[in-house]
Amino acid sequence: MTTDCLFCKIVHREVPTEFLYEDNDFVVFKDIHPAAPVHLLVVPKKHIRSINDLHEEDETIVSGLFMLARDMAKDQGIHTSGYKLLFNVEKGGGQVIFHLHLHLIGGWKR
């Protein structure tokens, strides 16, 4: 764990957050500044700073993020209407929390 990482603190329950999903490798919770009716964060428990810090051995984490996001979209009832999956990478790409995470965004009534 990185001691100043907000998501590490959330994973270790040092910062209270309601998990919509948790297993040995991932947690899912609502974004505190949602950009849509459904805005979830899919977060690996392993601290990886950003996409740029991924290693070959992290392939299962990356595929797990996508598979879990797909399942959460179905759980949230947005799998057929459509949704976005988004990684922000580094400050110039909009990354604010430097712990790898995938945004699941959707639920608009269009």
C-alpha positions as CSV (number, residue, x, y, z in Angstrom):
1,M,0.0,0.0,0.0
2,T,1.1,3.5,-0.7
3,T,0.5,5.5,2.4
4,D,-0.8,8.6,0.8
5,C,-3.0,6.8,-1.8
6,L,-6.7,7.5,-1.3
7,F,-7.8,4.3,-3.2
8,C,-5.3,2.2,-1.1
9,K,-6.9,3.7,2.0
10,I,-10.4,2.8,0.6
11,V,-9.3,-0.7,-0.2
12,H,-8.0,-1.2,3.3
13,R,-11.1,0.4,4.8
14,E,-9.3,3.3,6.3
15,V,-11.7,5.6,4.5
16,P,-15.3,4.6,4.7
17,T,-16.9,3.8,1.3
18,E,-19.8,1.5,0.4
19,F,-18.5,-1.2,-1.9
20,L,-21.0,-2.3,-4.6
21,Y,-18.7,-5.3,-5.2
22,E,-15.6,-6.8,-3.6
23,D,-13.5,-9.9,-4.2
24,N,-9.8,-10.8,-3.5
25,D,-8.6,-8.6,-6.4
26,F,-11.0,-5.7,-6.9
27,V,-13.5,-3.3,-5.4
28,V,-16.2,-1.3,-7.0
29,F,-17.7,1.9,-5.6
30,K,-19.6,5.0,-6.7
31,D,-17.6,8.1,-7.9
32,I,-18.1,10.9,-5.4
33,H,-18.3,13.4,-8.3
34,P,-20.5,11.5,-10.8
35,A,-20.5,12.5,-14.4
36,A,-23.6,10.5,-15.2
37,P,-26.5,8.8,-13.4
38,V,-24.3,5.7,-13.1
39,H,-20.6,6.4,-12.4
40,L,-18.7,3.6,-10.8
41,L,-15.0,3.1,-10.2
42,V,-13.6,-0.3,-10.7
43,V,-10.3,-0.5,-8.7
44,P,-7.7,-3.3,-8.3
45,K,-6.6,-3.9,-4.8
46,K,-3.0,-4.0,-6.0
47,H,-1.5,-0.6,-6.1
48,I,-0.5,0.3,-9.6
49,R,0.1,4.0,-10.1
50,S,-1.3,4.3,-13.7
51,I,-1.5,2.5,-17.1
52,N,2.1,3.6,-17.6
53,D,3.2,1.5,-14.7
54,L,1.7,-1.8,-15.8
55,H,3.9,-4.8,-16.2
56,E,3.4,-8.1,-18.1
57,E,2.3,-9.8,-14.9
58,D,-0.6,-7.3,-14.6
59,E,-2.4,-8.6,-17.7
60,T,-5.0,-10.5,-15.6
61,I,-5.7,-7.3,-13.6
62,V,-6.4,-5.4,-16.8
63,S,-8.6,-8.1,-18.2
64,G,-10.3,-8.4,-14.8
65,L,-11.1,-4.7,-14.8
66,F,-12.9,-5.0,-18.2
67,M,-14.8,-8.2,-17.3
68,L,-15.9,-6.7,-13.9
69,A,-17.0,-3.5,-15.6
70,R,-19.1,-5.5,-18.0
71,D,-20.7,-7.4,-15.1
72,M,-21.3,-4.2,-13.1
73,A,-23.0,-2.6,-16.2
74,K,-25.4,-5.5,-16.3
75,D,-25.9,-5.3,-12.5
76,Q,-26.7,-1.5,-12.8
77,G,-29.1,-2.1,-15.7
78,I,-27.2,-0.2,-18.3
79,H,-25.6,-3.0,-20.3
80,T,-28.2,-2.7,-23.2
81,S,-28.7,1.0,-23.3
82,G,-24.9,1.6,-23.4
83,Y,-22.1,2.9,-21.3
84,K,-18.5,4.3,-21.4
85,L,-15.4,2.8,-20.0
86,L,-12.6,5.3,-19.3
87,F,-9.0,5.3,-18.1
88,N,-7.5,8.7,-17.3
89,V,-3.7,8.4,-17.6
90,E,-1.4,11.0,-15.9
91,K,-2.3,14.6,-15.1
92,G,-2.5,15.6,-18.7
93,G,-5.0,12.9,-19.3
94,G,-7.2,13.8,-16.4
95,Q,-5.8,11.4,-13.8
96,V,-6.4,12.8,-10.3
97,I,-5.9,9.7,-8.1
98,F,-2.7,7.9,-8.9
99,H,-4.0,4.3,-8.4
100,L,-5.1,2.5,-11.5
101,H,-8.9,2.5,-11.9
102,L,-11.5,2.2,-14.6
103,H,-14.5,4.5,-14.8
104,L,-17.9,2.9,-15.7
105,I,-20.2,5.7,-16.9
106,G,-23.7,5.5,-18.2
107,G,-27.4,5.6,-17.4
108,W,-28.3,8.6,-19.5
109,K,-31.9,8.8,-20.8
110,R,-31.3,9.8,-24.5
